[in-house]
């Protein structure tokens, strides 16, 4: 126990940094879910065993579950993919892209390496879903680290060199590399020579090689995402350091003809002309942002997406969200008035949705999507106020790396700017959806991203944003 305590204390000298660094965040979740119970119930926990176990049982329900740990592992694989990170580098605590010559995307103050057991768990999460594209490099790293430690393991570890070899051998077999699967299986038998299953596998691999026949292999291809066609462009935009800021088209102080903004005009930066995207700096204060986060915190739930006429959870949107009515707090009332003054649009019910507060944690992201409905069966039309004409997205926090908003077809991205509001039109003046607004929330590489979304609908805006003379406008 003293050794385990010293190890944990060394990793978490700065509690906030522990949450910001995705590797430390993963290690923390894993430690609370599996490492700590392994220590508490290990044979080495001989002193005060009953008190230790009773104390653990009191808080067990509040600790991360198996799905939390699997989600954290998938988050690391997502960061690996989107930001082109090498598994070997991540295991060493580095966020260096695999491509040569690229600078680190994030340089934590205290680098924290993953253990062999950590790498094994990430690889096993992929392995259990048949994703050998991801499982092989993570299991390779686990095997390498276990070999470095000469197969030794601590009481909190849930795996061993033998377990890593076993999984890696079968992963290589499924990938079609039978000779390597055979080599790894033979190494496994040094540790468990009487394992009948692996002995049968060795005989099978030898027979296949002797006959010159290949196994039915699964090609090592990255699993397809829901937005496969736009994936390359999305990831290229996400990888640009600090987001890709285009040369400022213009900066100005704006009142929009509203007396509400006369004494404190909005600080507008026009980011893109088509689609029209503007960033309003210092749109809210630090205290307002903290109030909104505090109000939403107790109500956060897993975010959902539209699927036909229903809404459901999806792997391509990983975040938590909550809805705040304007009446919940004077801060929200003031914010709604400010948005109305800025946009010149009618936000009275049912012309706008309640304020949605979203938290993107470890690897949180939202793959490319439209804010407006693209089908008449969308749940958005239940409000009976038409489609979403405009989006106002307010950044309630800063992040250390990642988290940019990438506009795919328009080929630009906007980094997280704390307290700023990003505005764009989802619909053209004709009422048709603007295809150039396809956008995605890049995964948070380091930090904790909070945003507040205000979606405004087209009904009620007929005289505030009238149709143009040109049908294509």
C-alpha positions as a Python dict, from the first residue, in 0.01 Angstrom:
ca = {
    (1, 'X'): (0, 0, 0),
    (2, 'X'): (276, 257, 74),
    (3, 'X'): (428, 185, -269),
    (4, 'X'): (91, 228, -440),
    (5, 'X'): (27, 552, -249),
    (6, 'X'): (366, 696, -345),
    (7, 'X'): (308, 604, -708),
    (8, 'X'): (-31, 780, -717),
    (9, 'X'): (98, 1084, -529),
    (10, 'X'): (386, 1126, -775),
    (11, 'X'): (148, 1120, -1071),
    (12, 'X'): (-98, 1372, -931),
    (13, 'X'): (108, 1649, -776),
    (14, 'X'): (-108, 1897, -967),
    (15, 'X'): (-476, 1783, -956),
    (16, 'X'): (-587, 2015, -1238),
    (17, 'X'): (-307, 1893, -1464),
    (18, 'X'): (-420, 1537, -1399),
    (19, 'X'): (-757, 1613, -1553),
    (20, 'X'): (-616, 1813, -1844),
    (21, 'X'): (-367, 1549, -1958),
    (22, 'X'): (-564, 1270, -2132),
    (23, 'X'): (-306, 1007, -2040),
    (24, 'X'): (-326, 1094, -1671),
    (25, 'X'): (-704, 1115, -1693),
    (26, 'X'): (-717, 765, -1841),
    (27, 'X'): (-478, 634, -1576),
    (28, 'X'): (-690, 792, -1302),
    (29, 'X'): (-1011, 632, -1432),
    (30, 'X'): (-838, 296, -1465),
    (31, 'X'): (-688, 322, -1118),
    (32, 'X'): (-1024, 400, -958),
    (33, 'X'): (-1205, 126, -1149),
    (34, 'X'): (-960, -163, -1138),
    (35, 'X'): (-620, -87, -983),
    (36, 'X'): (-752, 25, -646),
    (37, 'X'): (-986, -277, -602),
    (38, 'X'): (-697, -505, -700),
    (39, 'X'): (-486, -352, -423),
    (40, 'X'): (-766, -354, -165),
    (41, 'X'): (-844, -721, -221),
    (42, 'X'): (-488, -838, -286),
    (43, 'X'): (-301, -1073, -56),
    (44, 'X'): (-58, -791, 22),
    (45, 'X'): (-334, -587, 188),
    (46, 'X'): (-280, -765, 518),
    (47, 'X'): (-300, -468, 755),
    (48, 'X'): (-641, -318, 839),
    (49, 'X'): (-789, -527, 560),
    (50, 'X'): (-1148, -511, 682),
    (51, 'X'): (-1145, -135, 734),
    (52, 'X'): (-982, -86, 394),
    (53, 'X'): (-1241, -297, 216),
    (54, 'X'): (-1533, -140, 401),
    (55, 'X'): (-1408, 206, 310),
    (56, 'X'): (-1383, 104, -53),
    (57, 'X'): (-1735, -41, -54),
    (58, 'X'): (-1878, 286, 78),
    (59, 'X'): (-1762, 478, -229),
    (60, 'X'): (-1768, 197, -486),
    (61, 'X'): (-2092, 310, -650),
    (62, 'X'): (-1949, 656, -712),
    (63, 'X'): (-1636, 526, -884),
    (64, 'X'): (-1597, 493, -1263),
    (65, 'X'): (-1754, 182, -1411),
    (66, 'X'): (-1641, -56, -1682),
    (67, 'X'): (-1807, 153, -1953),
    (68, 'X'): (-1630, 466, -1827),
    (69, 'X'): (-1297, 289, -1855),
    (70, 'X'): (-1374, 151, -2201),
    (71, 'X'): (-1483, 498, -2309),
    (72, 'X'): (-1157, 646, -2184),
    (73, 'X'): (-963, 385, -2382),
    (74, 'X'): (-1163, 465, -2696),
    (75, 'X'): (-1088, 833, -2635),
    (76, 'X'): (-713, 765, -2648),
    (77, 'X'): (-759, 576, -2975),
    (78, 'X'): (-964, 866, -3111),
    (79, 'X'): (-686, 1111, -3025),
    (80, 'X'): (-438, 872, -3186),
    (81, 'X'): (-638, 873, -3509),
    (82, 'X'): (-752, 1232, -3542),
    (83, 'X'): (-420, 1388, -3443),
    (84, 'X'): (-198, 1126, -3607),
    (85, 'X'): (-22, 1038, -3280),
    (86, 'X'): (210, 741, -3248),
    (87, 'X'): (120, 478, -2990),
    (88, 'X'): (483, 448, -2882),
    (89, 'X'): (499, 822, -2824),
    (90, 'X'): (172, 828, -2629),
    (91, 'X'): (294, 543, -2410),
    (92, 'X'): (596, 758, -2324),
    (93, 'X'): (374, 1056, -2243),
    (94, 'X'): (444, 1242, -2567),
    (95, 'X'): (191, 1398, -2803),
    (96, 'X'): (419, 1399, -3104),
    (97, 'X'): (250, 1329, -3440),
    (98, 'X'): (375, 1015, -3612),
    (99, 'X'): (467, 1219, -3921),
    (100, 'X'): (831, 1325, -3904),
    (101, 'X'): (919, 1688, -3853),
    (102, 'X'): (593, 1786, -3683),
    (103, 'X'): (614, 1968, -3348),
    (104, 'X'): (432, 1825, -3045),
    (105, 'X'): (65, 1918, -3039),
    (106, 'X'): (70, 1941, -2660),
    (107, 'X'): (358, 1956, -2414),
    (108, 'X'): (242, 1886, -2057),
    (109, 'X'): (445, 2036, -1777),
    (110, 'X'): (490, 1692, -1622),
    (111, 'X'): (516, 1407, -1872),
    (112, 'X'): (344, 1089, -1752),
    (113, 'X'): (411, 757, -1922),
    (114, 'X'): (161, 474, -1947),
    (115, 'X'): (233, 139, -1787),
    (116, 'X'): (231, -195, -1965),
    (117, 'X'): (-102, -269, -1795),
    (118, 'X'): (-244, 63, -1922),
    (119, 'X'): (-142, -16, -2280),
    (120, 'X'): (-278, -368, -2250),
    (121, 'X'): (-617, -239, -2143),
    (122, 'X'): (-643, 6, -2434),
    (123, 'X'): (-546, -271, -2674),
    (124, 'X'): (-793, -514, -2519),
    (125, 'X'): (-1084, -269, -2557),
    (126, 'X'): (-1012, -262, -2931),
    (127, 'X'): (-946, -638, -2938),
    (128, 'X'): (-1283, -718, -2780),
    (129, 'X'): (-1464, -538, -3063),
    (130, 'X'): (-1259, -703, -3338),
    (131, 'X'): (-1070, -380, -3406),
    (132, 'X'): (-724, -521, -3474),
    (133, 'X'): (-613, -201, -3647),
    (134, 'X'): (-594, -38, -3304),
    (135, 'X'): (-539, -340, -3082),
    (136, 'X'): (-213, -457, -3243),
    (137, 'X'): (-2, -141, -3184),
    (138, 'X'): (-131, -102, -2827),
    (139, 'X'): (-74, -469, -2745),
    (140, 'X'): (270, -450, -2908),
    (141, 'X'): (356, -164, -2677),
    (142, 'X'): (224, -358, -2377),
    (143, 'X'): (433, -663, -2468),
    (144, 'X'): (742, -448, -2513),
    (145, 'X'): (697, -284, -2173),
    (146, 'X'): (627, -615, -1999),
    (147, 'X'): (941, -762, -2156),
    (148, 'X'): (1135, -460, -2034),
    (149, 'X'): (1016, -536, -1684),
    (150, 'X'): (1101, -903, -1738),
    (151, 'X'): (742, -1007, -1685),
    (152, 'X'): (716, -860, -1335),
    (153, 'X'): (381, -717, -1231),
    (154, 'X'): (244, -520, -940),
    (155, 'X'): (-58, -628, -731),
    (156, 'X'): (-278, -362, -891),
    (157, 'X'): (-207, -483, -1245),
    (158, 'X'): (-486, -680, -1406),
    (159, 'X'): (-270, -824, -1682),
    (160, 'X'): (66, -987, -1745),
    (161, 'X'): (313, -1050, -2023),
    (162, 'X'): (147, -1385, -2089),
    (163, 'X'): (-196, -1223, -2127),
    (164, 'X'): (-58, -959, -2363),
    (165, 'X'): (120, -1222, -2573),
    (166, 'X'): (-196, -1431, -2589),
    (167, 'X'): (-411, -1146, -2718),
    (168, 'X'): (-146, -1012, -2955),
    (169, 'X'): (-87, -1355, -3109),
    (170, 'X'): (-453, -1402, -3196),
    (171, 'X'): (-479, -1043, -3324),
    (172, 'X'): (-193, -1110, -3564),
    (173, 'X'): (-358, -1435, -3670),
    (174, 'X'): (-679, -1249, -3753),
    (175, 'X'): (-472, -993, -3942),
    (176, 'X'): (-321, -1271, -4154),
    (177, 'X'): (31, -1271, -4008),
    (178, 'X'): (41, -1639, -3910),
    (179, 'X'): (417, -1667, -3866),
    (180, 'X'): (421, -1385, -3611),
    (181, 'X'): (117, -1532, -3436),
    (182, 'X'): (308, -1861, -3409),
    (183, 'X'): (618, -1690, -3270),
    (184, 'X'): (420, -1503, -3004),
    (185, 'X'): (225, -1816, -2908),
    (186, 'X'): (549, -2007, -2856),
    (187, 'X'): (677, -1727, -2634),
    (188, 'X'): (352, -1746, -2438),
    (189, 'X'): (413, -2116, -2373),
    (190, 'X'): (733, -2029, -2186),
    (191, 'X'): (506, -1887, -1915),
    (192, 'X'): (213, -2130, -1940),
    (193, 'X'): (350, -2445, -2105),
    (194, 'X'): (41, -2655, -2030),
    (195, 'X'): (-216, -2415, -2176),
    (196, 'X'): (-413, -2646, -2403),
    (197, 'X'): (-585, -2374, -2602),
    (198, 'X'): (-258, -2211, -2703),
    (199, 'X'): (-102, -2551, -2774),
    (200, 'X'): (-386, -2618, -3017),
    (201, 'X'): (-334, -2275, -3172),
    (202, 'X'): (36, -2347, -3223),
    (203, 'X'): (-46, -2675, -3398),
    (204, 'X'): (-303, -2498, -3615),
    (205, 'X'): (-62, -2219, -3713),
    (206, 'X'): (212, -2471, -3797),
    (207, 'X'): (-28, -2670, -4014),
    (208, 'X'): (-142, -2360, -4202),
    (209, 'X'): (215, -2252, -4267),
    (210, 'X'): (315, -2602, -4380),
    (211, 'X'): (26, -2612, -4627),
    (212, 'X'): (101, -2262, -4745),
    (213, 'X'): (-256, -2162, -4674),
    (214, 'X'): (-351, -1826, -4532),
    (215, 'X'): (-610, -1788, -4263),
    (216, 'X'): (-927, -1593, -4325),
    (217, 'X'): (-776, -1262, -4232),
    (218, 'X'): (-932, -929, -4147),
    (219, 'X'): (-732, -657, -4326),
    (220, 'X'): (-577, -400, -4095),
    (221, 'X'): (-798, -115, -4197),
    (222, 'X'): (-907, 165, -3975),
    (223, 'X'): (-1272, 121, -3876),
    (224, 'X'): (-1505, 334, -4083),
    (225, 'X'): (-1662, 637, -3921),
    (226, 'X'): (-2005, 779, -3991),
    (227, 'X'): (-1855, 1067, -4190),
    (228, 'X'): (-1598, 870, -4388),
    (229, 'X'): (-1614, 1100, -4692),
    (230, 'X'): (-1521, 1408, -4490),
    (231, 'X'): (-1290, 1234, -4241),
    (232, 'X'): (-959, 1327, -4403),
    (233, 'X'): (-1051, 1694, -4437),
    (234, 'X'): (-1187, 1704, -4082),
    (235, 'X'): (-873, 1551, -3933),
    (236, 'X'): (-642, 1771, -4139),
    (237, 'X'): (-820, 2078, -4003),
    (238, 'X'): (-805, 1943, -3648),
    (239, 'X'): (-431, 1883, -3675),
    (240, 'X'): (-345, 2240, -3767),
    (241, 'X'): (-177, 2383, -3455),
    (242, 'X'): (-406, 2616, -3263),
    (243, 'X'): (-677, 2583, -3522),
    (244, 'X'): (-639, 2750, -3859),
    (245, 'X'): (-708, 3120, -3830),
    (246, 'X'): (-760, 3282, -4166),
    (247, 'X'): (-634, 3637, -4215),
    (248, 'X'): (-890, 3860, -4048),
    (249, 'X'): (-1135, 3976, -4309),
    (250, 'X'): (-1239, 4261, -4081),
    (251, 'X'): (-1267, 4358, -3717),
    (252, 'X'): (-1520, 4606, -3588),
    (253, 'X'): (-1729, 4723, -3296),
    (254, 'X'): (-2094, 4642, -3363),
    (255, 'X'): (-2416, 4769, -3208),
    (256, 'X'): (-2650, 4621, -3471),
    (257, 'X'): (-2872, 4922, -3415),
    (258, 'X'): (-2958, 4800, -3065),
    (259, 'X'): (-2954, 5039, -2769),
    (260, 'X'): (-2855, 4739, -2557),
    (261, 'X'): (-2511, 4745, -2722),
    (262, 'X'): (-2454, 5120, -2738),
    (263, 'X'): (-2240, 5148, -2425),
    (264, 'X'): (-2057, 4820, -2483),
    (265, 'X'): (-2050, 4730, -2853),
    (266, 'X'): (-1978, 4373, -2958),
    (267, 'X'): (-1618, 4304, -3067),
    (268, 'X'): (-1672, 4137, -3402),
    (269, 'X'): (-1411, 3948, -3602),
    (270, 'X'): (-1541, 3833, -3939),
    (271, 'X'): (-1376, 3494, -3980),
    (272, 'X'): (-1532, 3384, -4309),
    (273, 'X'): (-1757, 3551, -4564),
    (274, 'X'): (-1908, 3231, -4708),
    (275, 'X'): (-2043, 3080, -4502),
    (276, 'X'): (-2085, 3391, -4290),
    (277, 'X'): (-1899, 3309, -3967),
    (278, 'X'): (-1816, 3575, -3709),
    (279, 'X'): (-1637, 3554, -3375),
    (280, 'X'): (-1747, 3799, -3105),
    (281, 'X'): (-1471, 3840, -2848),
    (282, 'X'): (-1541, 3891, -2475),
    (283, 'X'): (-1908, 3815, -2532),
    (284, 'X'): (-1951, 3697, -2173),
    (285, 'X'): (-1753, 3746, -1853),
    (286, 'X'): (-1564, 3486, -1652),
    (287, 'X'): (-1823, 3500, -1375),
    (288, 'X'): (-2111, 3452, -1620),
    (289, 'X'): (-1936, 3152, -1776),
    (290, 'X'): (-1879, 2994, -1434),
    (291, 'X'): (-2242, 3055, -1336),
    (292, 'X'): (-2372, 2886, -1651),
    (293, 'X'): (-2140, 2588, -1601),
    (294, 'X'): (-2249, 2561, -1239),
    (295, 'X'): (-2618, 2571, -1330),
    (296, 'X'): (-2576, 2302, -1595),
    (297, 'X'): (-2342, 2073, -1401),
    (298, 'X'): (-2600, 1878, -1196),
    (299, 'X'): (-2814, 1814, -1506),
    (300, 'X'): (-2549, 1697, -1751),
    (301, 'X'): (-2635, 1379, -1939),
    (302, 'X'): (-2484, 1197, -2235),
    (303, 'X'): (-2551, 1399, -2551),
    (304, 'X'): (-2776, 1250, -2818),
    (305, 'X'): (-2816, 1292, -3194),
    (306, 'X'): (-3115, 1280, -3425),
    (307, 'X'): (-3177, 942, -3586),
    (308, 'X'): (-3481, 966, -3809),
    (309, 'X'): (-3764, 1080, -3585),
    (310, 'X'): (-3585, 965, -3269),
    (311, 'X'): (-3283, 1073, -3070),
    (312, 'X'): (-3012, 838, -2951),
    (313, 'X'): (-2656, 822, -2821),
    (314, 'X'): (-2383, 784, -3082),
    (315, 'X'): (-2009, 722, -3081),
    (316, 'X'): (-1958, 1009, -3325),
    (317, 'X'): (-2078, 1253, -3058),
    (318, 'X'): (-1909, 1214, -2721),
    (319, 'X'): (-2006, 1483, -2471),
    (320, 'X'): (-2250, 1563, -2194),
    (321, 'X'): (-2516, 1831, -2220),
    (322, 'X'): (-2793, 2003, -2030),
    (323, 'X'): (-3066, 2250, -2123),
    (324, 'X'): (-3121, 2574, -1931),
    (325, 'X'): (-3442, 2776, -1949),
    (326, 'X'): (-3404, 3153, -1948),
    (327, 'X'): (-3596, 3171, -1620),
    (328, 'X'): (-3343, 2958, -1432),
    (329, 'X'): (-3113, 3249, -1344),
    (330, 'X'): (-3073, 3622, -1419),
    (331, 'X'): (-2740, 3546, -1589),
    (332, 'X'): (-2919, 3336, -1851),
    (333, 'X'): (-3183, 3607, -1896),
    (334, 'X'): (-2912, 3867, -1958),
    (335, 'X'): (-2731, 3636, -2199),
    (336, 'X'): (-3047, 3577, -2402),
    (337, 'X'): (-3103, 3953, -2430),
    (338, 'X'): (-2744, 3999, -2545),
    (339, 'X'): (-2781, 3730, -2812),
    (340, 'X'): (-3106, 3887, -2934),
    (341, 'X'): (-2940, 4228, -2956),
    (342, 'X'): (-2637, 4088, -3135),
    (343, 'X'): (-2827, 3887, -3395),
    (344, 'X'): (-3134, 4106, -3430),
    (345, 'X'): (-3344, 3789, -3418),
    (346, 'X'): (-3650, 3699, -3212),
    (347, 'X'): (-3558, 3457, -2935),
    (348, 'X'): (-3899, 3439, -2770),
    (349, 'X'): (-4048, 3087, -2743),
    (350, 'X'): (-4099, 2900, -2968),
    (351, 'X'): (-3866, 3084, -3205),
    (352, 'X'): (-3549, 2963, -3030),
    (353, 'X'): (-3445, 2662, -2828),
    (354, 'X'): (-3338, 2674, -2467),
    (355, 'X'): (-2968, 2730, -2400),
    (356, 'X'): (-2779, 2402, -2439),
    (357, 'X'): (-2465, 2370, -2228),
    (358, 'X'): (-2217, 2106, -2346),
    (359, 'X'): (-1911, 1962, -2176),
    (360, 'X'): (-1648, 1785, -2386),
    (361, 'X'): (-1420, 1588, -2155),
    (362, 'X'): (-1154, 1327, -2229),
    (363, 'X'): (-1138, 1299, -2609),
    (364, 'X'): (-1481, 1464, -2638),
    (365, 'X'): (-1580, 1541, -2995),
    (366, 'X'): (-1862, 1573, -3247),
    (367, 'X'): (-1789, 1449, -3596),
    (368, 'X'): (-1893, 1662, -3899),
    (369, 'X'): (-2262, 1747, -3895),
    (370, 'X'): (-2513, 2019, -3977),
    (371, 'X'): (-2692, 2211, -3705),
    (372, 'X'): (-2997, 2251, -3926),
    (373, 'X'): (-3228, 1962, -4009),
    (374, 'X'): (-3167, 1788, -4340),
    (375, 'X'): (-3485, 1579, -4324),
    (376, 'X'): (-3846, 1680, -4271),
    (377, 'X'): (-3871, 1391, -4023),
    (378, 'X'): (-3616, 1555, -3793),
    (379, 'X'): (-3722, 1605, -3429),
    (380, 'X'): (-3634, 1975, -3475),
    (381, 'X'): (-3965, 2030, -3650),
    (382, 'X'): (-4161, 1930, -3340),
    (383, 'X'): (-4124, 2289, -3218),
    (384, 'X'): (-4348, 2397, -3509),
    (385, 'X'): (-4113, 2690, -3571),
    (386, 'X'): (-3926, 2574, -3878),
    (387, 'X'): (-3561, 2487, -3918),
    (388, 'X'): (-3260, 2626, -3732),
    (389, 'X'): (-3173, 2948, -3912),
    (390, 'X'): (-2870, 3043, -3701),
    (391, 'X'): (-2627, 2915, -3438),
    (392, 'X'): (-2461, 3107, -3157),
    (393, 'X'): (-2194, 2899, -2983),
    (394, 'X'): (-2028, 3048, -2676),
    (395, 'X'): (-1696, 2916, -2548),
    (396, 'X'): (-1725, 2894, -2169),
    (397, 'X'): (-1371, 2768, -2111),
    (398, 'X'): (-1028, 2743, -2265),
    (399, 'X'): (-838, 2424, -2351),
    (400, 'X'): (-469, 2343, -2368),
    (401, 'X'): (-490, 2170, -2706),
    (402, 'X'): (-748, 2052, -2956),
    (403, 'X'): (-1119, 2125, -2950),
    (404, 'X'): (-1128, 2352, -3256),
    (405, 'X'): (-1447, 2398, -3457),
    (406, 'X'): (-1369, 2278, -3809),
    (407, 'X'): (-1580, 2384, -4108),
    (408, 'X'): (-1517, 2105, -4354),
    (409, 'X'): (-1625, 2227, -4696),
    (410, 'X'): (-1525, 2587, -4625),
    (411, 'X'): (-1178, 2457, -4526),
    (412, 'X'): (-1108, 2654, -4210),
    (413, 'X'): (-1120, 2600, -3836),
    (414, 'X'): (-1166, 2822, -3534),
    (415, 'X'): (-979, 2746, -3211),
    (416, 'X'): (-1141, 2768, -2871),
    (417, 'X'): (-1141, 3133, -2756),
    (418, 'X'): (-1263, 3161, -2398),
    (419, 'X'): (-1566, 3386, -2347),
    (420, 'X'): (-1607, 3444, -2722),
    (421, 'X'): (-1922, 3366, -2921),
    (422, 'X'): (-1912, 3209, -3266),
    (423, 'X'): (-2206, 3295, -3494),
    (424, 'X'): (-2311, 3159, -3831),
    (425, 'X'): (-2619, 3130, -4050),
    (426, 'X'): (-2733, 2771, -4108),
    (427, 'X'): (-2987, 2860, -4375),
    (428, 'X'): (-2959, 3077, -4681),
    (429, 'X'): (-3207, 3360, -4725),
    (430, 'X'): (-3410, 3129, -4948),
    (431, 'X'): (-3460, 2895, -4653),
    (432, 'X'): (-3241, 2622, -4802),
    (433, 'X'): (-2971, 2470, -4587),
    (434, 'X'): (-2620, 2608, -4640),
    (435, 'X'): (-2403, 2307, -4721),
    (436, 'X'): (-2088, 2504, -4641),
    (437, 'X'): (-2179, 2499, -4271),
    (438, 'X'): (-2088, 2131, -4232),
    (439, 'X'): (-1873, 2145, -3921),
    (440, 'X'): (-1732, 1930, -3644),
    (441, 'X'): (-1597, 1968, -3293),
    (442, 'X'): (-1240, 1837, -3296),
    (443, 'X'): (-1152, 1606, -3006),
    (444, 'X'): (-1025, 1777, -2694),
    (445, 'X'): (-659, 1680, -2678),
    (446, 'X'): (-589, 1843, -2342),
    (447, 'X'): (-825, 2028, -2114),
    (448, 'X'): (-1196, 2051, -2043),
    (449, 'X'): (-1409, 2221, -2307),
    (450, 'X'): (-1741, 2386, -2223),
    (451, 'X'): (-1969, 2557, -2474),
    (452, 'X'): (-2321, 2699, -2470),
    (453, 'X'): (-2531, 2669, -2785),
    (454, 'X'): (-2825, 2887, -2877),
    (455, 'X'): (-3017, 2767, -3180),
    (456, 'X'): (-3258, 3012, -3339),
    (457, 'X'): (-3538, 2896, -3569),
    (458, 'X'): (-3662, 3052, -3891),
    (459, 'X'): (-4021, 3124, -3786),
    (460, 'X'): (-4052, 3466, -3627),
    (461, 'X'): (-3758, 3599, -3829),
    (462, 'X'): (-3949, 3673, -4151),
    (463, 'X'): (-3908, 4051, -4119),
    (464, 'X'): (-3576, 4036, -3935),
    (465, 'X'): (-3399, 3834, -4204),
    (466, 'X'): (-3624, 3851, -4510),
    (467, 'X'): (-3574, 3650, -4826),
    (468, 'X'): (-3343, 3802, -5085),
    (469, 'X'): (-3424, 3887, -5445),
    (470, 'X'): (-3185, 3616, -5562),
    (471, 'X'): (-3333, 3265, -5505),
    (472, 'X'): (-2980, 3122, -5473),
    (473, 'X'): (-2886, 3363, -5193),
}
